[in-house]
Amino acid sequence: MKTLDLKRAFLRRPWSVLTILLISVLLFELLSWGMSPELKLDSYKQSEGFFSYMFNWVFGFYFPEFITLIIIIVLIDNYHRVFHLHELPLNTRAIIFYELKFLPLFFAAYFIFIPITLHVRFFLREFSHFSVERYETYYQNLLYTYDGYMTYTPFVLILGYVLLNVSLIVDFLQNVKKMAEPNATVLGAFASFASGAPRNYSQTIEAKTQAGDTLLNVADCYLFETEEGVYYVEHSKGRSIVTKSLAELENELDPDRFFRGNRNFILNLDYFDSYAYWEKGKYILRSQKLAGKDLVMPRARMQNLKESLEKNLANSVERDALNVKEPPVGPSGNS
């Protein structure tokens, strides 16, 4: 697997997310006791007993932070959409940069959720005895203040990165499952992937044409590309729409035949024609079957292209050799 298709499936499972929230809140509570034991002890004494403290903790902290959680999930999801974070190359550099891209979001999240979370907490905790005095004393100091920001931001960072990385792990396992045999379990698929066992690549792909849905032979597909969020295939039968993303296709197609030139296209090297330097460190790729179509590739991919072309050429020679028919042999063993 070279690229992870970011479906964010975990974030669409509310009960799983609630579990993560509970773990994060418990972790934050333990950190608070470890960093400020005197302050937490005073809070416990003011609660007049364990059950009163737990009631205040559940309704004054956990439930309001569920609102925070929902807001953060919405922010993470829309952050992916706005910045087109729909796939992730599986290398250390790309993963680190992906994680760092969310720092500005998590640092700014306080200003979005605090008026909602704070007033939900005020309503739940002070339900039977609302008063302006208590609001000013215990709540207003957290609304768009330095103390409020420094109180919430560590929690947001923990919660945000827990959600983000658990979502990555779930997406990774689902991607591995798609690459495995149909009846394989997730653990079995992961074990096969980790061991580097040979796998079968897709030989056909579903496509949508004007006449309806059809099944195409991937060997006859010249190019897969995306334009304005729609995925297309150039085939011997024409141009059609496919439902799979380029990240999914990259993981399902034979890498010795199909080359990912950039985030917008995958080229079938069986029909590769030539490449030429263009400008600003970029190259133009041309295909025998795509007359007049220039495919732009960054210079950083050039070494990968040459290696893929060498493998494809070697495989082509091998395929040609296997397809050569032996001359007929007569009864005497002579041609």
C-alpha positions as a Markdown table, in Angstrom:
| # | Residue | x | y | z |
|---|---|---|---|---|
| 1 | Met | 0.0 | 0.0 | 0.0 |
| 2 | Lys | 1.4 | 3.3 | -1.1 |
| 3 | Thr | -1.4 | 5.7 | -0.3 |
| 4 | Leu | -4.1 | 5.8 | 2.4 |
| 5 | Asp | -7.6 | 6.7 | 1.3 |
| 6 | Leu | -8.9 | 8.9 | 4.1 |
| 7 | Lys | -12.6 | 7.9 | 4.6 |
| 8 | Arg | -12.7 | 9.0 | 8.3 |
| 9 | Ala | -15.0 | 6.0 | 9.0 |
| 10 | Phe | -14.2 | 6.1 | 12.7 |
| 11 | Leu | -15.5 | 9.6 | 13.1 |
| 12 | Arg | -18.9 | 8.5 | 11.8 |
| 13 | Arg | -19.3 | 6.0 | 14.7 |
| 14 | Pro | -20.7 | 7.9 | 17.6 |
| 15 | Trp | -20.3 | 5.2 | 20.3 |
| 16 | Ser | -16.7 | 4.7 | 19.4 |
| 17 | Val | -16.1 | 8.4 | 19.6 |
| 18 | Leu | -17.9 | 8.6 | 23.0 |
| 19 | Thr | -15.4 | 6.0 | 24.2 |
| 20 | Ile | -12.5 | 8.0 | 23.0 |
| 21 | Leu | -14.0 | 11.1 | 24.7 |
| 22 | Leu | -14.3 | 9.2 | 28.0 |
| 23 | Ile | -10.7 | 8.0 | 27.8 |
| 24 | Ser | -9.5 | 11.5 | 27.0 |
| 25 | Val | -11.5 | 13.1 | 29.8 |
| 26 | Leu | -10.2 | 10.5 | 32.3 |
| 27 | Leu | -6.7 | 11.1 | 31.1 |
| 28 | Phe | -7.1 | 14.9 | 31.5 |
| 29 | Glu | -8.6 | 14.4 | 35.0 |
| 30 | Leu | -5.5 | 12.3 | 36.0 |
| 31 | Leu | -3.2 | 14.9 | 34.5 |
| 32 | Ser | -5.0 | 17.6 | 36.4 |
| 33 | Trp | -4.6 | 15.7 | 39.7 |
| 34 | Gly | -1.0 | 15.2 | 39.0 |
| 35 | Met | -0.2 | 18.8 | 38.0 |
| 36 | Ser | -2.4 | 20.6 | 40.5 |
| 37 | Pro | -3.2 | 18.2 | 43.4 |
| 38 | Glu | -3.9 | 21.0 | 45.9 |
| 39 | Leu | -6.4 | 22.7 | 43.5 |
| 40 | Lys | -8.1 | 19.4 | 42.7 |
| 41 | Leu | -8.3 | 18.5 | 46.4 |
| 42 | Asp | -9.9 | 21.8 | 47.3 |
| 43 | Ser | -12.5 | 21.2 | 44.5 |
| 44 | Tyr | -13.2 | 17.8 | 46.0 |
| 45 | Lys | -13.7 | 19.2 | 49.5 |
| 46 | Gln | -16.1 | 21.8 | 48.2 |
| 47 | Ser | -18.2 | 19.1 | 46.6 |
| 48 | Glu | -19.2 | 17.6 | 49.9 |
| 49 | Gly | -18.4 | 14.0 | 49.2 |
| 50 | Phe | -17.5 | 11.6 | 46.5 |
| 51 | Phe | -20.9 | 11.2 | 44.9 |
| 52 | Ser | -21.4 | 15.0 | 44.7 |
| 53 | Tyr | -17.9 | 15.3 | 43.2 |
| 54 | Met | -18.7 | 12.6 | 40.6 |
| 55 | Phe | -22.1 | 14.2 | 39.8 |
| 56 | Asn | -20.4 | 17.5 | 39.2 |
| 57 | Trp | -17.7 | 15.8 | 37.1 |
| 58 | Val | -20.2 | 14.0 | 34.9 |
| 59 | Phe | -22.7 | 16.8 | 34.4 |
| 60 | Gly | -20.3 | 19.7 | 34.7 |
| 61 | Phe | -17.5 | 18.3 | 32.7 |
| 62 | Tyr | -18.2 | 15.1 | 30.7 |
| 63 | Phe | -21.5 | 16.0 | 29.1 |
| 64 | Pro | -20.5 | 19.6 | 28.1 |
| 65 | Glu | -17.3 | 18.2 | 26.6 |
| 66 | Phe | -19.4 | 15.9 | 24.5 |
| 67 | Ile | -20.5 | 19.2 | 22.8 |
| 68 | Thr | -16.9 | 20.1 | 22.4 |
| 69 | Leu | -16.3 | 16.7 | 20.9 |
| 70 | Ile | -19.0 | 17.1 | 18.3 |
| 71 | Ile | -17.7 | 20.5 | 17.3 |
| 72 | Ile | -14.1 | 19.2 | 17.0 |
| 73 | Ile | -15.3 | 16.3 | 14.8 |
| 74 | Val | -17.2 | 18.7 | 12.6 |
| 75 | Leu | -14.1 | 21.0 | 12.4 |
| 76 | Ile | -11.8 | 18.1 | 11.6 |
| 77 | Asp | -14.1 | 16.8 | 8.9 |
| 78 | Asn | -14.5 | 20.2 | 7.2 |
| 79 | Tyr | -10.8 | 20.9 | 7.5 |
| 80 | His | -10.3 | 17.8 | 5.4 |
| 81 | Arg | -12.8 | 19.1 | 2.9 |
| 82 | Val | -11.5 | 22.7 | 2.7 |
| 83 | Phe | -7.9 | 21.6 | 2.2 |
| 84 | His | -8.7 | 18.6 | 0.1 |
| 85 | Leu | -7.1 | 16.1 | 2.5 |
| 86 | His | -8.6 | 13.0 | 0.9 |
| 87 | Glu | -5.5 | 10.8 | 0.8 |
| 88 | Leu | -2.2 | 10.3 | 2.6 |
| 89 | Pro | 1.0 | 8.9 | 1.2 |
| 90 | Leu | 2.3 | 6.3 | 3.6 |
| 91 | Asn | 5.7 | 7.6 | 4.3 |
| 92 | Thr | 7.1 | 9.3 | 7.5 |
| 93 | Arg | 7.5 | 12.8 | 6.0 |
| 94 | Ala | 3.9 | 12.9 | 4.6 |
| 95 | Ile | 2.4 | 11.6 | 7.9 |
| 96 | Ile | 4.3 | 14.2 | 10.0 |
| 97 | Phe | 3.2 | 17.0 | 7.7 |
| 98 | Tyr | -0.4 | 15.7 | 7.8 |
| 99 | Glu | -0.3 | 15.8 | 11.6 |
| 100 | Leu | 1.2 | 19.3 | 11.7 |
| 101 | Lys | -1.4 | 20.7 | 9.4 |
| 102 | Phe | -4.0 | 20.2 | 12.1 |
| 103 | Leu | -2.1 | 22.3 | 14.8 |
| 104 | Pro | -3.6 | 25.6 | 13.6 |
| 105 | Leu | -7.1 | 24.1 | 13.8 |
| 106 | Phe | -6.6 | 22.7 | 17.3 |
| 107 | Phe | -5.1 | 25.9 | 18.6 |
| 108 | Ala | -8.0 | 27.9 | 17.2 |
| 109 | Ala | -10.8 | 25.5 | 18.1 |
| 110 | Tyr | -11.3 | 27.1 | 21.6 |
| 111 | Phe | -12.7 | 30.3 | 20.0 |
| 112 | Ile | -15.3 | 28.3 | 18.2 |
| 113 | Phe | -16.6 | 25.9 | 20.8 |
| 114 | Ile | -16.1 | 27.8 | 24.1 |
| 115 | Pro | -19.3 | 29.9 | 24.0 |
| 116 | Ile | -21.4 | 26.8 | 23.4 |
| 117 | Thr | -19.6 | 24.4 | 25.8 |
| 118 | Leu | -19.4 | 26.9 | 28.6 |
| 119 | His | -23.1 | 27.8 | 28.5 |
| 120 | Val | -24.1 | 24.1 | 28.3 |
| 121 | Arg | -22.0 | 23.5 | 31.4 |
| 122 | Phe | -23.6 | 26.5 | 33.1 |
| 123 | Phe | -27.1 | 25.2 | 32.3 |
| 124 | Leu | -26.4 | 21.6 | 33.5 |
| 125 | Arg | -24.5 | 22.5 | 36.7 |
| 126 | Glu | -26.6 | 25.5 | 37.8 |
| 127 | Phe | -30.0 | 24.2 | 36.6 |
| 128 | Ser | -31.9 | 24.8 | 39.9 |
| 129 | His | -30.2 | 28.0 | 41.0 |
| 130 | Phe | -29.2 | 30.2 | 38.1 |
| 131 | Ser | -27.6 | 33.5 | 39.1 |
| 132 | Val | -25.6 | 36.2 | 37.5 |
| 133 | Glu | -23.2 | 36.2 | 40.4 |
| 134 | Arg | -22.3 | 32.6 | 40.0 |
| 135 | Tyr | -21.9 | 33.0 | 36.3 |
| 136 | Glu | -19.5 | 35.9 | 36.7 |
| 137 | Thr | -17.6 | 34.1 | 39.5 |
| 138 | Tyr | -17.2 | 30.6 | 38.0 |
| 139 | Tyr | -17.9 | 30.8 | 34.2 |
| 140 | Gln | -17.2 | 34.2 | 32.7 |
| 141 | Asn | -13.5 | 34.0 | 33.5 |
| 142 | Leu | -13.3 | 31.1 | 31.0 |
| 143 | Leu | -15.0 | 32.9 | 28.1 |
| 144 | Tyr | -12.4 | 34.3 | 25.6 |
| 145 | Thr | -9.8 | 34.8 | 28.3 |
| 146 | Tyr | -6.1 | 33.7 | 28.7 |
| 147 | Asp | -7.0 | 31.4 | 31.6 |
| 148 | Gly | -9.8 | 29.8 | 29.6 |
| 149 | Tyr | -7.6 | 29.3 | 26.5 |
| 150 | Met | -4.8 | 27.7 | 28.6 |
| 151 | Thr | -7.3 | 25.5 | 30.4 |
| 152 | Tyr | -8.9 | 24.1 | 27.3 |
| 153 | Thr | -6.2 | 24.0 | 24.7 |
| 154 | Pro | -4.2 | 21.0 | 26.2 |
| 155 | Phe | -7.5 | 19.1 | 26.3 |
| 156 | Val | -8.3 | 19.9 | 22.7 |
| 157 | Leu | -4.8 | 18.9 | 21.6 |
| 158 | Ile | -5.1 | 15.5 | 23.3 |
| 159 | Leu | -8.7 | 14.9 | 22.1 |
| 160 | Gly | -8.0 | 16.2 | 18.6 |
| 161 | Tyr | -5.0 | 14.1 | 18.0 |
| 162 | Val | -6.5 | 11.0 | 19.6 |
| 163 | Leu | -9.5 | 11.3 | 17.2 |
| 164 | Leu | -7.3 | 12.0 | 14.2 |
| 165 | Asn | -4.9 | 9.1 | 14.8 |
| 166 | Val | -7.5 | 6.5 | 15.7 |
| 167 | Ser | -9.3 | 7.5 | 12.5 |
| 168 | Leu | -6.1 | 7.0 | 10.6 |
| 169 | Ile | -5.6 | 3.5 | 12.1 |
| 170 | Val | -9.2 | 2.5 | 11.3 |
| 171 | Asp | -8.9 | 3.8 | 7.7 |
| 172 | Phe | -5.6 | 1.9 | 7.3 |
| 173 | Leu | -7.1 | -1.4 | 8.5 |
| 174 | Gln | -10.1 | -0.9 | 6.1 |
| 175 | Asn | -7.7 | -0.2 | 3.2 |
| 176 | Val | -5.7 | -3.3 | 4.0 |
| 177 | Lys | -9.0 | -5.3 | 4.2 |
| 178 | Lys | -10.0 | -4.1 | 0.7 |
| 179 | Met | -6.6 | -5.3 | -0.7 |
| 180 | Ala | -7.0 | -8.8 | 0.8 |
| 181 | Glu | -9.0 | -11.8 | -0.3 |
| 182 | Pro | -12.8 | -11.4 | -0.1 |
| 183 | Asn | -13.3 | -13.8 | 2.9 |
| 184 | Ala | -10.2 | -12.6 | 4.8 |
| 185 | Thr | -10.6 | -11.1 | 8.3 |
| 186 | Val | -9.1 | -7.7 | 9.2 |
| 187 | Leu | -6.4 | -9.4 | 11.3 |
| 188 | Gly | -5.7 | -11.9 | 8.6 |
| 189 | Ala | -5.5 | -9.2 | 5.9 |
| 190 | Phe | -3.1 | -7.2 | 8.1 |
| 191 | Ala | -1.0 | -10.3 | 8.8 |
| 192 | Ser | -0.8 | -10.9 | 5.1 |
| 193 | Phe | 0.1 | -7.3 | 4.4 |
| 194 | Ala | 2.8 | -7.2 | 7.1 |
| 195 | Ser | 4.4 | -10.4 | 5.9 |
| 196 | Gly | 4.7 | -9.0 | 2.3 |
| 197 | Ala | 2.9 | -12.0 | 0.9 |
| 198 | Pro | 2.1 | -11.9 | -2.9 |
| 199 | Arg | -1.3 | -10.5 | -3.7 |
| 200 | Asn | -3.7 | -10.5 | -6.6 |
| 201 | Tyr | -4.2 | -7.1 | -8.3 |
| 202 | Ser | -7.4 | -6.0 | -9.8 |
| 203 | Gln | -8.0 | -7.2 | -13.4 |
| 204 | Thr | -11.3 | -5.5 | -13.9 |
| 205 | Ile | -13.0 | -2.3 | -12.8 |
| 206 | Glu | -16.6 | -1.0 | -12.8 |
| 207 | Ala | -17.3 | 2.1 | -14.9 |
| 208 | Lys | -20.3 | 4.2 | -15.7 |
| 209 | Thr | -21.0 | 5.0 | -19.4 |
| 210 | Gln | -23.8 | 6.8 | -21.1 |
| 211 | Ala | -25.4 | 3.4 | -21.9 |
| 212 | Gly | -25.1 | 2.2 | -18.3 |
| 213 | Asp | -22.6 | 0.4 | -16.0 |
| 214 | Thr | -20.0 | -1.9 | -17.5 |
| 215 | Leu | -16.9 | -3.9 | -16.5 |
| 216 | Leu | -13.6 | -2.9 | -18.1 |
| 217 | Asn | -10.4 | -4.8 | -18.4 |
| 218 | Val | -7.7 | -2.7 | -16.5 |
| 219 | Ala | -5.1 | -3.8 | -19.0 |
| 220 | Asp | -7.0 | -1.8 | -21.7 |
| 221 | Cys | -7.2 | 1.3 | -19.5 |
| 222 | Tyr | -4.8 | 4.0 | -20.6 |
| 223 | Leu | -5.3 | 6.5 | -17.8 |
| 224 | Phe | -7.2 | 7.2 | -14.6 |
| 225 | Glu | -7.6 | 10.8 | -13.6 |
| 226 | Thr | -9.6 | 13.2 | -11.4 |
| 227 | Glu | -11.2 | 16.4 | -12.4 |
| 228 | Glu | -13.2 | 18.6 | -10.0 |
| 229 | Gly | -13.7 | 15.7 | -7.6 |
| 230 | Val | -14.9 | 13.2 | -10.3 |
| 231 | Tyr | -12.8 | 10.2 | -11.2 |
| 232 | Tyr | -12.5 | 9.1 | -14.9 |
| 233 | Val | -10.9 | 6.3 | -16.9 |
| 234 | Glu | -9.6 | 6.6 | -20.5 |
| 235 | His | -10.2 | 3.2 | -22.1 |
| 236 | Ser | -10.2 | 1.7 | -25.5 |
| 237 | Lys | -14.0 | 2.1 | -25.4 |
| 238 | Gly | -13.8 | 5.8 | -24.5 |
| 239 | Arg | -13.9 | 8.0 | -21.4 |
| 240 | Ser | -16.0 | 6.8 | -18.5 |
| 241 | Ile | -16.6 | 7.6 | -14.8 |
| 242 | Val | -15.3 | 5.3 | -12.1 |
| 243 | Thr | -16.4 | 5.3 | -8.4 |
| 244 | Lys | -13.1 | 4.5 | -6.9 |
| 245 | Ser | -10.7 | 7.2 | -5.9 |
| 246 | Leu | -7.1 | 7.3 | -7.2 |
| 247 | Ala | -5.8 | 6.3 | -3.8 |
| 248 | Glu | -7.9 | 3.1 | -3.9 |
| 249 | Leu | -6.9 | 2.4 | -7.5 |
| 250 | Glu | -3.2 | 3.0 | -6.7 |
| 251 | Asn | -3.4 | 0.3 | -4.0 |
| 252 | Glu | -5.5 | -2.2 | -6.1 |
| 253 | Leu | -3.6 | -1.9 | -9.5 |
| 254 | Asp | -0.4 | -3.6 | -10.4 |
| 255 | Pro | 2.4 | -1.1 | -9.6 |
| 256 | Asp | 4.6 | -2.6 | -12.3 |
| 257 | Arg | 2.1 | -1.5 | -14.9 |
| 258 | Phe | 0.3 | 1.6 | -13.5 |
| 259 | Phe | 2.3 | 4.7 | -12.4 |
| 260 | Arg | 1.0 | 7.5 | -10.1 |
| 261 | Gly | 2.4 | 10.6 | -11.7 |
| 262 | Asn | 0.8 | 13.1 | -9.3 |
| 263 | Arg | -2.3 | 13.4 | -7.2 |
| 264 | Asn | -4.5 | 13.8 | -10.3 |
| 265 | Phe | -3.6 | 10.8 | -12.5 |
| 266 | Ile | -2.4 | 7.2 | -12.8 |
| 267 | Leu | -0.9 | 6.2 | -16.2 |
| 268 | Asn | -0.8 | 2.7 | -17.7 |
| 269 | Leu | 2.9 | 2.3 | -18.6 |
| 270 | Asp | 2.1 | -0.2 | -21.3 |
| 271 | Tyr | 0.9 | 2.8 | -23.4 |
| 272 | Phe | 3.6 | 5.2 | -22.3 |
| 273 | Asp | 5.2 | 7.2 | -25.1 |
| 274 | Ser | 7.7 | 9.8 | -23.9 |
| 275 | Tyr | 8.5 | 12.4 | -21.3 |
| 276 | Ala | 10.1 | 15.9 | -21.6 |
| 277 | Tyr | 11.2 | 18.6 | -19.2 |
| 278 | Trp | 8.6 | 21.4 | -19.0 |
| 279 | Glu | 9.2 | 24.2 | -16.5 |
| 280 | Lys | 9.7 | 24.9 | -12.8 |
| 281 | Gly | 11.0 | 21.4 | -12.1 |
| 282 | Lys | 8.1 | 19.6 | -13.8 |
| 283 | Tyr | 7.9 | 17.1 | -16.6 |
| 284 | Ile | 5.3 | 16.3 | -19.3 |
| 285 | Leu | 4.3 | 12.7 | -19.8 |
| 286 | Arg | 2.7 | 11.6 | -23.1 |
| 287 | Ser | 0.8 | 8.4 | -23.9 |
| 288 | Gln | 0.5 | 6.6 | -27.2 |
| 289 | Lys | -3.3 | 6.4 | -26.8 |
| 290 | Leu | -3.9 | 10.0 | -25.5 |
| 291 | Ala | -3.0 | 12.2 | -28.5 |
| 292 | Gly | -2.5 | 15.9 | -27.5 |
| 293 | Lys | -2.9 | 15.2 | -23.8 |
| 294 | Asp | 0.0 | 16.4 | -21.6 |
| 295 | Leu | 0.3 | 14.9 | -18.1 |
| 296 | Val | 2.3 | 17.1 | -15.7 |
| 297 | Met | 4.6 | 15.3 | -13.2 |
| 298 | Pro | 6.8 | 16.8 | -10.5 |
| 299 | Arg | 10.5 | 16.3 | -10.9 |
| 300 | Ala | 10.6 | 14.5 | -7.5 |
| 301 | Arg | 8.7 | 11.6 | -9.2 |
| 302 | Met | 11.2 | 11.2 | -12.0 |
| 303 | Gln | 13.4 | 8.5 | -10.4 |
| 304 | Asn | 10.2 | 6.5 | -9.5 |
| 305 | Leu | 9.1 | 6.8 | -13.1 |
| 306 | Lys | 12.4 | 5.5 | -14.5 |
| 307 | Glu | 12.3 | 2.5 | -12.1 |
| 308 | Ser | 8.7 | 1.8 | -12.9 |
| 309 | Leu | 9.5 | 1.9 | -16.7 |
| 310 | Glu | 12.4 | -0.5 | -16.3 |
| 311 | Lys | 10.2 | -3.0 | -14.4 |
| 312 | Asn | 7.4 | -2.6 | -16.9 |
| 313 | Leu | 9.7 | -3.1 | -19.8 |
| 314 | Ala | 11.1 | -6.3 | -18.2 |
| 315 | Asn | 7.6 | -7.6 | -17.5 |
| 316 | Ser | 6.6 | -6.8 | -21.1 |
| 317 | Val | 9.5 | -8.8 | -22.5 |
| 318 | Glu | 8.5 | -11.6 | -20.2 |
| 319 | Arg | 4.9 | -11.5 | -21.3 |
| 320 | Asp | 5.9 | -11.4 | -24.9 |
| 321 | Ala | 8.1 | -14.4 | -24.5 |
| 322 | Leu | 5.3 | -16.4 | -22.9 |
| 323 | Asn | 2.9 | -15.5 | -25.7 |
| 324 | Val | 5.3 | -16.6 | -28.4 |
| 325 | Lys | 3.8 | -19.7 | -30.0 |
| 326 | Glu | 6.1 | -22.7 | -30.7 |
| 327 | Pro | 6.2 | -23.9 | -34.3 |
| 328 | Pro | 4.1 | -27.1 | -34.9 |
| 329 | Val | 5.9 | -30.3 | -34.4 |
| 330 | Gly | 5.3 | -33.3 | -36.7 |
| 331 | Pro | 5.0 | -37.0 | -35.8 |
| 332 | Ser | 8.7 | -37.5 | -36.2 |
| 333 | Gly | 9.5 | -34.6 | -33.9 |
| 334 | Asn | 10.7 | -32.3 | -36.7 |
| 335 | Ser | 9.0 | -29.1 | -37.7 |
